[in-house]
Amino acid sequence: MRRFFQLFLIILLLLIIRGDSYAQIRRETKSKQLIVTFRQKPKAADLINLSKRKRKSRLKFALANTNSMVYEPVSGDVQGAIEELATDPVVESAVADRILDLLYLPNDLTLKATPNPGKPRLQWDMFNLNLAGTGRTAWDISRGSSQVIVAVLDSGYDSIHEDLAGKFVTLIDCTTGPCHPVSSMTADPNDLDDSHGTHVAGIIGASTDNTTGMAGSGFNTAMMGIKIRNANGEMLVSYFVNAIRYAADQGARIINMSLGSLEGNLDGPVISQINDAVSYAWSKNLLLVAAAGNCGWDTSHHRTSGDPCDIYDANGNFIRHAVNEKFYPAASANVLSVAALDINNLLAPYSEHNDATAGNWVSVAASGGMFATSSDREYGIASTWPSSSYYFNLGTSAAAPHVSGIAGLIWALKPTLSNFQLKTLIEQTANKSIAAGTTNFGMIDSVKALDSVNIPFNTPTRTPTRSPTPSATKSPTPTRSPTPFISPTRSVTPSRTPTPINPTSPTAPAGKPGDANGDNKVDGVDYVIWLTNYNKQAFGASRGDFNNSSFVDGLDYVIWRNNYNK
């Protein structure tokens, strides 16, 4: 039997090596349900009449606060149901619901006690990001607040984990229709995908300074655990859209999204659904943080099937390998997209990044780890795992929650900041000498960001329509500095001097800096021009690009602000 199994593997390997074998690879990229968008917000009569006219599909649930509904085919004929619905005059589009991927590189390596001699600290990432260490650190400035809630959109969560119990203010399931609270949630330790959410949650909000397990970057920051991976292992765009809107309406301040899909695997209407949901949360004054994706390296590192870095056609047939192409929602407007760094603060080889082809869509970088074998697993990111255990993992999925936790520290210190101010603060205080060129702003610097909070930063912004302050079920009050897994073996002494966010541009266009319309005045009209082009590639002051960087961002806003009415 064993020899037969070995022979089978050899045959399989030979098939994989054959150059024409890729044409046979198939992968499910869409689910057995549809997203139907109406030309106008549908009324009950519209839905009833549509059901009477169409026999191949039936209504399943709505996408909150949109003109879209989710249908399922009656007999499993997805394409037939799409064609029937798309021809109706009240329907704008009908497309298959698409599947998102968890953005991590899986492994099954456990974390316990101290590493072997010569290995790094078990939580070296907290030292690299200036959260922990000797001297002045971020946790000396802010330890977060249970009033700041990070919505973690992911798979399952071990909500009773020894280091997570009490850190979730609520648990939400968005995989069976409308999002709804559940009393508890556990993840199967044998299921790597379900364990993903537990690992991500630990990086953000593991109980800290409790003499147990690990420290979370957000320290006292609370979490809202939102499950968007169903029992079949599918993480659908419809679940994602409802989850974002639910989080925005139910008191979250930050949304962490360690998931996504390549642009090439998404239909235009599906991308619009993602972008619209992100815009909705942004309009509610939430900060959105997303993993940039793990397809940054060349095709030699790809698996041969079922790879999130592959592009497939509508029928699931393999088309090509994708290398460093845009991921959504990380590429959506106003999202703080996060690349991954290794222990030496170099861009991890798998991480998505900016380049001439993909453009400048990756915002910042944070620790994501890098290891290839069990012998160097300590160079990954240590965090919680189901059944009160701890594992190493790596990927941009691990980088993003560090940023979400740090954002929680900042908002706890100054809750009056708008989401735009917070996003700009994180970007402008990043270390631009790290991941230069591969990200827009460099490696996030928690101490510099926190030190800059009280420097005047009067960004004009709308007033949020609400100010949610739900209380967490557990709000630990530390009385001493947090102790990571092992004692520091080197000093991490971040800069003690606050750096004002007041950049000047040596390449500013001729004339008045901040003047977009050429009237020799810097006023509200110029601000509107900047805002219209914000987070887009553009060149020149007439498009709001006041420093001629070919990208309209927060730096251009600061130039406008510093010259307003002058």
C-alpha positions as CSV (number, residue, x, y, z in Angstrom):
1,M,0.0,0.0,0.0
2,R,2.8,2.4,0.9
3,R,4.6,1.6,-2.4
4,F,1.4,2.3,-4.3
5,F,1.0,5.6,-2.5
6,Q,4.6,6.6,-3.4
7,L,4.1,5.6,-7.0
8,F,0.9,7.7,-7.1
9,L,2.9,10.7,-5.8
10,I,5.5,10.2,-8.5
11,I,2.9,10.1,-11.3
12,L,1.2,13.2,-9.9
13,L,4.5,15.0,-9.8
14,L,5.2,14.1,-13.4
15,L,1.8,15.4,-14.4
16,I,2.5,18.7,-12.6
17,I,5.9,19.1,-14.3
18,R,4.4,18.8,-17.8
19,G,4.0,22.3,-19.3
20,D,0.5,21.7,-20.6
21,S,-0.9,20.3,-17.4
22,Y,-1.9,23.7,-16.1
23,A,-4.7,23.9,-18.6
24,Q,-6.4,21.1,-16.8
25,I,-6.4,22.8,-13.3
26,R,-9.8,23.9,-12.1
27,R,-10.6,25.8,-9.0
28,E,-13.9,27.0,-7.6
29,T,-13.8,30.8,-7.7
30,K,-17.5,31.4,-7.4
31,S,-20.2,30.0,-5.2
32,K,-23.6,28.5,-5.9
33,Q,-25.3,31.9,-5.3
34,L,-25.7,35.2,-7.2
35,I,-25.4,38.9,-6.4
36,V,-28.2,40.7,-8.2
37,T,-28.1,44.5,-8.3
38,F,-31.3,46.4,-9.2
39,R,-31.4,49.7,-11.1
40,Q,-33.2,51.2,-8.1
41,K,-33.6,50.1,-4.5
42,P,-36.1,47.2,-4.9
43,K,-39.5,47.4,-3.3
44,A,-41.4,44.4,-2.0
45,A,-43.6,44.4,-5.1
46,D,-40.5,44.4,-7.3
47,L,-39.1,41.3,-5.6
48,I,-42.5,39.5,-5.6
49,N,-43.0,40.2,-9.3
50,L,-39.5,39.1,-10.2
51,S,-40.0,35.8,-8.3
52,K,-43.1,35.3,-10.3
53,R,-41.4,35.9,-13.6
54,K,-38.2,33.9,-12.9
55,R,-38.2,30.2,-12.3
56,K,-34.5,29.4,-12.1
57,S,-33.7,31.3,-8.9
58,R,-35.1,32.3,-5.6
59,L,-34.3,35.1,-3.2
60,K,-31.9,34.2,-0.3
61,F,-31.0,37.4,1.6
62,A,-30.2,41.1,1.1
63,L,-26.9,43.1,1.1
64,A,-27.5,45.7,3.7
65,N,-28.1,49.3,2.7
66,T,-27.6,48.5,-1.0
67,N,-29.7,47.9,-4.2
68,S,-28.4,44.3,-4.2
69,M,-29.9,41.0,-3.2
70,V,-28.5,37.5,-3.1
71,Y,-30.3,34.8,-5.0
72,E,-29.6,31.1,-5.3
73,P,-30.3,28.9,-8.4
74,V,-33.3,26.5,-7.8
75,S,-31.7,23.5,-9.6
76,G,-28.0,24.4,-9.3
77,D,-27.8,26.0,-12.7
78,V,-25.9,29.1,-11.8
79,Q,-25.3,30.3,-15.4
80,G,-28.9,29.7,-16.4
81,A,-30.2,31.7,-13.4
82,I,-27.8,34.6,-14.2
83,E,-28.9,34.7,-17.8
84,E,-32.6,34.7,-16.8
85,L,-32.2,37.4,-14.1
86,A,-30.0,39.7,-16.2
87,T,-32.6,40.1,-19.0
88,D,-35.2,41.6,-16.6
89,P,-35.6,45.4,-17.0
90,V,-35.4,46.1,-13.3
91,V,-32.0,44.3,-12.9
92,E,-28.8,46.2,-13.5
93,S,-26.5,43.2,-13.2
94,A,-26.5,39.6,-12.1
95,V,-23.2,37.9,-11.3
96,A,-21.9,34.9,-9.4
97,D,-21.0,35.5,-5.8
98,R,-17.2,35.3,-5.6
99,I,-14.9,33.6,-3.1
100,L,-12.3,35.5,-1.2
101,D,-9.1,33.9,0.2
102,L,-7.4,34.1,3.7
103,L,-4.1,35.8,3.1
104,Y,-1.6,33.7,4.8
105,L,1.0,31.0,4.1
106,P,-0.2,28.0,6.0
107,N,1.9,25.8,8.3
108,D,1.3,23.4,11.2
109,L,4.2,24.4,13.5
110,T,3.5,24.8,17.2
111,L,4.8,27.5,19.6
112,K,5.6,26.6,23.2
113,A,7.9,28.0,25.8
114,T,11.2,29.5,24.7
115,P,13.0,29.1,21.4
116,N,16.3,27.2,20.9
117,P,19.6,29.0,21.7
118,G,20.5,31.5,19.0
119,K,16.9,32.0,17.9
120,P,15.1,35.4,18.1
121,R,12.5,36.4,20.7
122,L,9.2,34.7,20.3
123,Q,7.5,38.0,19.7
124,W,10.3,39.8,17.9
125,D,7.6,41.6,15.9
126,M,6.5,43.7,18.9
127,F,10.1,44.9,19.4
128,N,10.6,45.7,15.7
129,L,7.4,47.8,15.7
130,N,8.6,49.7,18.9
131,L,5.7,48.3,20.9
132,A,7.9,46.5,23.4
133,G,11.6,46.8,24.5
134,T,13.8,48.8,26.8
135,G,13.6,52.5,26.8
136,R,10.5,54.4,25.8
137,T,8.0,52.3,23.8
138,A,4.5,52.7,22.4
139,W,3.0,50.8,25.3
140,D,4.5,53.5,27.6
141,I,2.5,56.1,25.7
142,S,-0.8,54.3,25.2
143,R,-2.2,50.9,26.3
144,G,-5.4,51.2,24.3
145,S,-9.0,51.2,25.5
146,S,-11.8,48.8,25.5
147,Q,-13.9,51.6,24.1
148,V,-12.0,51.2,20.8
149,I,-13.3,48.2,19.0
150,V,-11.6,46.4,16.1
151,A,-13.9,44.4,13.9
152,V,-11.9,41.3,12.8
153,L,-13.4,39.9,9.6
154,D,-12.1,36.4,9.3
155,S,-12.9,32.7,9.7
156,G,-13.6,31.2,13.1
157,Y,-12.4,32.3,16.5
158,D,-11.6,30.4,19.7
159,S,-13.4,32.9,21.8
160,I,-12.6,31.0,25.0
161,H,-8.9,30.8,24.4
162,E,-6.9,31.5,27.5
163,D,-5.5,34.7,26.0
164,L,-8.7,35.8,24.1
165,A,-11.5,35.2,26.6
166,G,-13.2,38.4,27.5
167,K,-11.6,40.4,24.6
168,F,-14.5,40.0,22.2
169,V,-17.3,42.5,23.0
170,T,-19.5,40.5,20.6
171,L,-19.3,37.6,18.1
172,I,-21.1,37.9,14.8
173,D,-21.9,35.3,12.1
174,C,-22.5,36.6,8.6
175,T,-22.5,33.3,6.8
176,T,-26.1,32.2,7.0
177,G,-27.9,35.4,5.8
178,P,-28.1,38.7,7.7
179,C,-25.3,39.2,10.2
180,H,-26.4,38.2,13.7
181,P,-24.8,37.8,17.2
182,V,-23.9,34.4,18.5
183,S,-23.1,33.4,22.1
184,S,-19.8,31.8,21.4
185,M,-17.5,30.7,18.7
186,T,-14.8,28.0,18.6
187,A,-12.3,27.1,15.8
188,D,-11.3,23.5,14.9
189,P,-7.6,23.1,15.7
190,N,-7.3,20.7,12.9
191,D,-8.6,23.2,10.4
192,L,-5.9,25.7,9.4
193,D,-8.4,28.1,7.8
194,D,-10.6,28.3,10.9
195,S,-7.5,28.8,13.0
196,H,-6.6,31.8,10.8
197,G,-9.1,34.1,12.6
198,T,-7.8,33.0,16.1
199,H,-4.2,33.8,15.0
200,V,-5.1,37.3,13.6
201,A,-7.2,38.2,16.7
202,G,-4.3,37.4,19.0
203,I,-2.0,39.8,17.2
204,I,-4.5,42.6,17.7
205,G,-6.0,41.9,21.1
206,A,-4.6,39.0,23.1
207,S,-4.9,39.8,26.8
208,T,-1.7,41.6,27.7
209,D,0.2,41.9,31.0
210,N,-1.7,38.8,32.4
211,T,1.3,36.5,32.8
212,T,-0.3,34.2,30.2
213,G,0.7,33.4,26.6
214,M,1.5,36.4,24.5
215,A,0.9,40.2,24.1
216,G,-1.5,41.8,21.6
217,S,-0.4,44.9,19.7
218,G,-3.6,46.8,20.8
219,F,-3.1,45.9,24.5
220,N,-6.5,46.8,26.0
221,T,-8.2,47.3,22.6
222,A,-11.4,45.3,22.3
223,M,-12.6,43.2,19.4
224,M,-15.7,42.3,17.4
225,G,-15.2,38.8,15.9
226,I,-17.1,38.6,12.6
227,K,-17.2,35.2,11.0
228,I,-17.4,35.3,7.2
229,R,-16.3,31.8,6.3
230,N,-19.1,29.3,6.1
231,A,-19.4,25.6,7.0
232,N,-18.3,24.7,3.4
233,G,-15.1,26.6,3.7
234,E,-16.3,29.5,1.5
235,M,-15.6,33.1,2.2
236,L,-18.0,34.9,-0.1
237,V,-18.1,38.6,-1.2
238,S,-21.7,38.8,-0.1
239,Y,-20.7,37.8,3.5
240,F,-17.9,40.3,3.4
241,V,-20.1,43.2,2.2
242,N,-22.7,42.6,4.9
243,A,-20.0,42.2,7.6
244,I,-18.4,45.5,6.8
245,R,-21.7,47.3,6.9
246,Y,-22.7,45.6,10.1
247,A,-19.4,46.5,11.8
248,A,-19.9,50.1,10.7
249,D,-23.4,50.3,12.1
250,Q,-22.7,48.5,15.4
251,G,-19.9,50.4,17.0
252,A,-16.6,49.3,15.5
253,R,-13.9,51.9,15.0
254,I,-11.4,49.8,13.0
255,I,-12.0,46.9,10.5
256,N,-9.2,44.4,10.0
257,M,-9.3,42.4,6.8
258,S,-6.6,39.8,6.5
259,L,-8.3,38.4,3.4
260,G,-9.0,39.2,-0.2
261,S,-8.8,38.2,-3.8
262,L,-6.8,39.0,-6.9
263,E,-8.4,41.6,-9.2
264,G,-8.3,39.1,-12.0
265,N,-10.6,36.7,-10.1
266,L,-13.3,39.3,-9.5
267,D,-16.0,40.6,-11.8
268,G,-16.5,44.3,-12.2
269,P,-19.8,44.3,-10.3
270,V,-18.3,42.3,-7.5
271,I,-15.4,44.8,-7.2
272,S,-18.0,47.6,-7.1
273,Q,-19.8,45.8,-4.2
274,I,-16.4,45.6,-2.3
275,N,-15.6,49.2,-3.0
276,D,-19.1,50.4,-2.0
277,A,-19.0,48.6,1.3
278,V,-15.6,50.1,2.1
279,S,-16.9,53.5,1.2
280,Y,-19.9,53.0,3.5
281,A,-17.6,52.2,6.4
282,W,-15.3,55.0,5.6
283,S,-18.2,57.5,5.6
284,K,-19.1,56.3,9.1
285,N,-15.6,57.3,10.3
286,L,-14.1,53.8,10.5
287,L,-10.5,53.0,9.6
288,L,-10.1,50.1,7.3
289,V,-6.9,48.0,7.4
290,A,-6.2,45.2,4.8
291,A,-3.5,42.7,4.0
292,A,-1.9,43.5,0.7
293,G,-1.6,39.9,-0.4
294,N,1.0,37.1,-0.6
295,C,1.5,36.9,-4.4
296,G,4.5,39.2,-4.6
297,W,7.1,36.6,-5.6
298,D,7.7,34.8,-8.9
299,T,5.9,31.8,-10.2
300,S,8.5,29.3,-8.9
301,H,7.0,29.6,-5.4
302,H,3.5,28.9,-6.5
303,R,1.7,25.7,-5.7
304,T,0.1,23.9,-8.7
305,S,-3.6,24.0,-7.9
306,G,-6.0,25.7,-5.5
307,D,-3.5,28.6,-5.2
308,P,-4.9,32.1,-4.3
309,C,-2.2,33.5,-6.6
310,D,-3.7,31.9,-9.7
311,I,-6.1,33.5,-12.1
312,Y,-9.1,31.4,-13.3
313,D,-11.8,32.0,-15.9
314,A,-15.5,32.1,-15.0
315,N,-15.7,28.3,-15.2
316,G,-12.8,27.7,-12.8
317,N,-10.2,26.9,-15.5
318,F,-6.6,27.9,-14.8
319,I,-5.4,30.9,-17.0
320,R,-2.1,32.0,-15.5
321,H,-0.1,32.6,-12.4
322,A,-0.3,36.1,-11.0
323,V,2.8,37.9,-9.7
324,N,2.3,41.1,-7.6
325,E,-1.1,42.0,-8.9
326,K,-3.7,44.0,-7.1
327,F,-5.7,42.5,-4.3
328,Y,-9.1,43.6,-3.1
329,P,-10.2,45.0,-0.6
330,A,-6.5,46.2,0.0
331,A,-6.6,48.1,-3.3
332,S,-9.9,49.8,-2.6
333,A,-9.9,53.6,-2.0
334,N,-9.3,54.8,1.6
335,V,-8.1,51.3,2.7
336,L,-4.8,51.3,4.6
337,S,-3.1,48.4,2.8
338,V,-0.2,46.6,4.6
339,A,2.8,44.8,3.1
340,A,4.8,42.3,5.2
341,L,8.4,42.6,6.5
342,D,10.7,39.9,7.7
343,I,12.7,40.0,11.0
344,N,15.3,42.2,9.4
345,N,12.7,44.7,8.3
346,L,13.2,43.8,4.7
347,L,10.2,43.3,2.4
348,A,9.1,39.6,2.7
349,P,9.6,37.9,-0.7
350,Y,6.0,36.8,-0.8
351,S,4.5,40.3,0.0
352,E,2.6,42.3,-2.6
353,H,4.2,45.7,-3.2
354,N,4.3,48.7,-5.4
355,D,6.0,48.5,-8.8
356,A,5.7,50.1,-12.2
357,T,3.1,47.6,-13.4
358,A,0.8,47.4,-10.3
359,G,1.2,51.0,-9.4
360,N,1.4,52.7,-6.0
361,W,-1.5,51.1,-4.1
362,V,0.3,49.6,-1.0
363,S,0.3,52.1,1.9
364,V,2.6,50.9,4.7
365,A,4.6,47.8,5.9
366,A,4.6,45.9,9.2
367,S,6.1,42.7,10.5
368,G,4.7,39.6,8.8
369,G,7.6,37.1,9.2
370,M,9.4,34.8,6.9
371,F,10.5,31.2,7.3
372,A,10.7,28.2,5.0
373,T,11.3,25.2,7.2
374,S,10.6,24.0,10.7
375,S,14.2,24.8,11.6
376,D,13.6,28.6,11.3
377,R,9.9,28.8,12.3
378,E,10.8,31.3,15.0
379,Y,11.1,33.9,12.3
380,G,7.4,33.8,11.8
381,I,4.8,35.6,13.8
382,A,3.8,34.0,17.1
383,S,0.1,34.3,18.1
384,T,-2.9,32.5,19.5
385,W,-4.2,29.2,18.0
386,P,-7.3,27.1,18.9
387,S,-7.5,25.1,22.1
388,S,-5.5,27.7,24.1
389,S,-2.3,26.9,22.1
390,Y,0.1,29.2,20.2
391,Y,1.6,28.8,16.7
392,F,3.9,30.6,14.4
393,N,2.5,31.8,11.1
394,L,3.5,34.4,8.4
395,G,2.0,36.5,5.7
396,T,0.5,39.9,5.1
397,S,-2.4,38.5,7.1
398,A,-0.1,38.8,10.1
399,A,1.2,42.2,9.1
400,A,-2.2,43.9,8.9
401,P,-3.4,43.2,12.5
402,H,-0.3,44.8,13.9
403,V,-1.4,48.0,12.2
404,S,-5.0,47.6,13.4
405,G,-3.7,47.2,17.0
406,I,-1.5,50.3,16.8
407,A,-4.3,52.3,15.3
408,G,-6.4,51.3,18.4
409,L,-3.6,52.6,20.6
410,I,-3.7,56.0,18.8
411,W,-7.4,56.3,18.8
412,A,-7.5,55.5,22.5
413,L,-5.0,58.4,23.1
414,K,-6.9,60.9,21.0
415,P,-10.5,59.6,20.2
416,T,-11.4,62.9,18.4
417,L,-9.3,62.1,15.4
418,S,-11.2,61.4,12.3
419,N,-10.5,58.3,10.3
420,F,-8.8,60.4,7.6
421,Q,-6.6,62.1,10.3
422,L,-5.7,58.7,11.8
423,K,-4.9,57.1,8.4
424,T,-2.8,60.1,7.4
425,L,-1.0,60.2,10.8
426,I,0.0,56.5,10.5
427,E,1.2,57.1,6.9
428,Q,3.1,60.3,7.5
429,T,5.0,59.1,10.6
430,A,6.0,55.8,9.0
431,N,9.7,55.1,8.5
432,K,10.2,55.9,4.8
433,S,13.7,54.4,4.7
434,I,12.2,50.9,5.2
435,A,10.3,49.3,2.2
436,A,11.1,52.5,0.3
437,G,9.6,52.4,-3.2
438,T,7.8,49.1,-2.5
439,T,5.2,51.0,-0.3
440,N,4.0,54.5,-0.4
441,F,5.1,55.4,3.2
442,G,7.4,52.7,4.6
443,M,7.3,50.8,7.9
444,I,4.8,51.9,10.5
445,D,6.4,53.5,13.6
446,S,4.2,53.2,16.6
447,V,6.1,55.6,18.9
448,K,6.5,58.3,16.3
449,A,2.8,58.1,15.5
450,L,1.7,58.3,19.1
451,D,4.2,61.2,19.8
452,S,2.7,63.1,16.9
453,V,-0.9,62.8,18.1
454,N,-1.0,66.1,20.0
455,I,0.8,68.1,17.4
456,P,-1.8,70.4,15.7
457,F,-3.5,68.5,12.9
458,N,-6.7,70.2,12.0
459,T,-7.8,68.1,9.1
460,P,-11.3,69.3,7.9
461,T,-13.6,66.4,8.0
462,R,-17.3,65.6,8.4
463,T,-18.7,65.1,11.9
464,P,-19.6,61.4,12.5
465,T,-23.3,60.8,12.9
466,R,-22.7,58.8,15.9
467,S,-20.0,58.2,18.5
468,P,-20.2,54.5,19.5
469,T,-18.7,53.6,22.8
470,P,-19.8,50.1,23.7
471,S,-18.0,48.5,26.6
472,A,-15.9,45.4,26.4
473,T,-16.7,42.5,28.7
474,K,-13.1,42.7,30.0
475,S,-11.0,45.7,30.4
476,P,-7.7,44.8,32.1
477,T,-5.9,47.6,33.9
478,P,-2.2,46.9,33.8
479,T,0.0,48.0,36.7
480,R,3.4,47.2,35.1
481,S,5.0,47.0,31.7
482,P,4.0,44.1,29.6
483,T,6.3,41.1,29.6
484,P,6.7,39.3,26.3
485,F,7.5,35.6,26.0
486,I,11.2,36.1,26.8
487,S,13.3,38.9,28.2
488,P,14.8,41.3,25.6
489,T,18.4,40.5,24.6
490,R,18.9,43.8,22.9
491,S,17.6,47.3,23.3
492,V,15.0,48.8,21.0
493,T,15.2,52.6,21.8
494,P,12.8,54.5,19.6
495,S,13.2,58.2,19.0
496,R,12.1,60.3,21.9
497,T,11.6,63.5,19.8
498,P,8.1,64.0,18.4
499,T,8.2,64.6,14.7
500,P,5.5,67.1,13.5
501,I,3.5,66.2,10.5
502,N,4.5,69.2,8.5
503,P,6.3,68.1,5.4
504,T,7.5,70.5,2.8
505,S,8.1,69.5,-0.8
506,P,11.3,70.4,-2.6
507,T,9.5,69.6,-5.8
508,A,6.4,71.6,-5.3
509,P,5.0,73.2,-8.5
510,A,5.7,76.8,-9.3
511,G,3.3,79.3,-7.9
512,K,1.5,79.1,-4.7
513,P,1.8,75.6,-3.1
514,G,-1.6,74.2,-2.7
515,D,-3.2,76.2,-5.5
516,A,-4.9,73.7,-7.8
517,N,-7.0,75.9,-10.1
518,G,-4.3,78.6,-10.8
519,D,-6.2,81.5,-9.4
520,N,-3.2,82.4,-7.1
521,K,-5.3,81.6,-4.0
522,V,-5.3,78.6,-1.8
523,D,-8.9,78.0,-0.7
524,G,-11.8,75.5,-0.5
525,V,-11.9,75.1,-4.2
526,D,-8.4,73.7,-4.2
527,Y,-9.3,71.4,-1.4
528,V,-12.3,70.0,-3.4
529,I,-9.9,69.3,-6.3
530,W,-7.5,67.5,-4.0
531,L,-10.4,65.5,-2.4
532,T,-11.8,64.4,-5.8
533,N,-8.4,62.9,-6.8
534,Y,-7.4,61.6,-3.3
535,N,-5.8,58.2,-3.4
536,K,-5.5,58.2,-7.1
537,Q,-2.5,58.3,-9.5
538,A,-2.3,61.8,-10.9
539,F,0.4,64.4,-11.8
540,G,0.6,68.1,-11.2
541,A,-1.0,70.7,-8.9
542,S,-4.1,71.0,-11.2
543,R,-5.0,67.4,-10.1
544,G,-4.2,68.0,-6.4
545,D,-0.7,66.5,-6.6
546,F,1.0,69.4,-5.0
547,N,4.4,67.7,-4.6
548,N,4.6,66.2,-8.1
549,S,4.8,62.6,-6.8
550,S,2.3,61.3,-9.4
551,F,0.0,60.2,-6.6
552,V,-2.5,62.3,-4.7
553,D,-2.3,61.5,-1.0
554,G,-2.2,62.9,2.5
555,L,1.1,64.6,1.9
556,D,-0.6,66.8,-0.7
557,Y,-3.4,67.6,1.8
558,V,-0.8,68.8,4.4
559,I,0.7,71.1,1.7
560,W,-2.7,72.6,1.0
561,R,-3.5,72.9,4.7
562,N,-0.3,74.7,5.5
563,N,-1.0,77.3,2.8
564,Y,-4.8,77.7,3.2
565,N,-5.9,81.3,3.1
566,K,-2.3,82.5,2.7
